[in-house]
Amino acid sequence: MASQQHQEIFDLAADLEQTKDSEFNSYKERQFNVNYAASDNDETETIVNILGGSGRSGQWTVPREINIITIFGGADIDFTDAIFTTPNVTIKILCLFGGDNIYVPENINVVSKAFCILGGINNKAPSIASRQAPTLTIEGLV
């Protein structure tokens, strides 16, 4: 149960009986499908955190561009239940002496183009989720 290695888990589960659970499959399909809104949203949203923090999660409509300015603070942006209005979203970040966390579900493409000085970026997303999935492009200075 504590294994983090894909192959080890696969080998341990190889002899288990595989039964299809239609309820589970439909739940996973709903969970991993991308939600697109029928109408357009604001083109740009700006989030500013100076000596503080903010978060964005739950079901929210994603604009075409998100600007995040963080100085001695942090921001948590969660796209798990987000509703996209466009297939391409740009996130522009300026993060000085702080930290920004962006949580992305499995069905979203992520491209990271941020520049780091005495900081770092961890992109743990798969390289390509799907051609129909939205693409988040992260640009900026950390």
C-alpha positions as CSV (number, residue, x, y, z in Angstrom):
1,M,0.0,0.0,0.0
2,A,2.9,2.4,0.6
3,S,4.7,1.7,-2.6
4,Q,5.3,4.7,-4.9
5,Q,6.7,2.6,-7.8
6,H,4.3,2.0,-10.7
7,Q,5.8,-1.3,-11.7
8,E,5.8,-2.7,-8.2
9,I,2.1,-1.9,-7.8
10,F,1.4,-3.4,-11.2
11,D,3.2,-6.6,-10.3
12,L,1.4,-6.9,-7.0
13,A,-2.0,-6.4,-8.6
14,A,-1.4,-8.6,-11.7
15,D,-3.1,-11.7,-10.1
16,L,-6.2,-9.8,-8.9
17,E,-9.5,-10.5,-10.6
18,Q,-10.5,-7.6,-12.9
19,T,-14.2,-6.8,-12.8
20,K,-15.7,-3.8,-14.4
21,D,-17.7,-1.4,-12.3
22,S,-19.9,0.7,-14.5
23,E,-20.8,3.2,-11.7
24,F,-17.1,3.7,-11.0
25,N,-16.3,4.1,-14.8
26,S,-19.0,6.7,-15.3
27,Y,-17.9,8.6,-12.2
28,K,-14.3,8.7,-13.5
29,E,-15.5,9.8,-16.9
30,R,-17.4,12.7,-15.4
31,Q,-14.5,13.6,-13.1
32,F,-11.8,13.6,-15.9
33,N,-13.9,15.3,-18.6
34,V,-13.0,19.0,-19.2
35,N,-15.8,21.4,-18.4
36,Y,-16.2,24.2,-21.0
37,A,-18.6,27.1,-20.5
38,A,-20.9,28.1,-23.3
39,S,-20.4,31.8,-22.8
40,D,-17.2,33.9,-22.7
41,N,-15.8,35.1,-19.4
42,D,-13.6,38.1,-18.6
43,E,-10.5,38.1,-20.7
44,T,-8.1,38.8,-17.7
45,E,-8.1,38.2,-14.0
46,T,-5.4,39.7,-11.7
47,I,-4.6,38.3,-8.3
48,V,-2.3,40.4,-6.1
49,N,-0.8,39.1,-2.8
50,I,1.6,41.4,-0.8
51,L,2.4,40.1,2.7
52,G,-0.6,37.8,2.4
53,G,-2.2,35.0,0.5
54,S,-5.2,34.1,-1.5
55,G,-6.8,31.0,-3.0
56,R,-9.0,30.0,-5.9
57,S,-10.7,26.6,-5.9
58,G,-14.0,24.9,-6.4
59,Q,-16.2,25.5,-9.4
60,W,-15.1,28.7,-11.1
61,T,-14.9,30.1,-14.6
62,V,-11.4,30.4,-15.9
63,P,-10.5,33.6,-17.9
64,R,-8.2,33.6,-21.0
65,E,-5.3,35.1,-18.9
66,I,-4.5,35.1,-15.2
67,N,-2.0,37.5,-13.8
68,I,-0.6,36.6,-10.3
69,I,1.6,39.1,-8.5
70,T,3.0,37.7,-5.2
71,I,5.5,39.6,-2.9
72,F,6.2,38.0,0.5
73,G,3.0,35.9,0.2
74,G,1.4,33.1,-1.7
75,A,-1.4,32.0,-3.9
76,D,-3.1,28.6,-4.3
77,I,-4.9,28.2,-7.7
78,D,-6.9,24.9,-8.1
79,F,-8.2,23.9,-11.5
80,T,-9.7,20.6,-10.4
81,D,-13.4,21.8,-10.8
82,A,-12.7,24.8,-13.0
83,I,-14.9,25.6,-16.0
84,F,-12.8,26.6,-19.0
85,T,-14.1,29.1,-21.6
86,T,-11.1,28.7,-24.0
87,P,-8.7,25.8,-24.8
88,N,-5.7,28.0,-24.2
89,V,-5.1,29.8,-20.8
90,T,-2.0,31.8,-20.0
91,I,-0.9,32.3,-16.4
92,K,1.6,35.2,-15.9
93,I,3.4,35.0,-12.6
94,L,5.6,37.5,-10.7
95,C,6.6,35.8,-7.4
96,L,9.2,37.5,-5.2
97,F,10.0,35.9,-1.8
98,G,6.9,33.8,-1.8
99,G,5.3,30.8,-3.3
100,D,2.4,30.1,-5.7
101,N,0.8,26.6,-6.0
102,I,-1.1,25.7,-9.1
103,Y,-3.1,22.4,-8.9
104,V,-4.1,20.9,-12.2
105,P,-6.1,17.7,-12.8
106,E,-4.8,14.9,-15.0
107,N,-6.8,16.0,-18.1
108,I,-5.1,19.4,-18.5
109,N,-1.9,20.1,-20.6
110,V,0.7,22.2,-18.8
111,V,3.6,24.2,-20.4
112,S,6.0,25.9,-18.1
113,K,8.0,28.9,-19.4
114,A,8.8,30.7,-16.1
115,F,12.3,32.0,-15.3
116,C,13.7,31.3,-11.8
117,I,16.3,33.2,-9.8
118,L,17.0,31.7,-6.4
119,G,13.7,29.9,-6.6
120,G,12.2,26.9,-8.3
121,I,9.4,25.4,-10.3
122,N,8.1,21.8,-10.0
123,N,6.0,20.7,-13.0
124,K,4.7,17.2,-12.2
125,A,2.1,17.1,-15.0
126,P,2.3,14.6,-17.8
127,S,3.7,16.0,-21.0
128,I,0.5,15.8,-23.0
129,A,-2.9,14.9,-21.6
130,S,-5.1,15.1,-24.7
131,R,-5.3,17.2,-27.9
132,Q,-8.8,18.3,-26.9
133,A,-7.8,19.2,-23.3
134,P,-7.1,22.8,-22.4
135,T,-3.5,24.0,-22.2
136,L,-2.2,26.1,-19.3
137,T,0.9,28.1,-20.3
138,I,2.8,29.4,-17.2
139,E,5.1,32.4,-17.9
140,G,6.8,34.8,-15.6
141,L,9.6,35.3,-13.0
142,V,10.1,33.4,-9.8
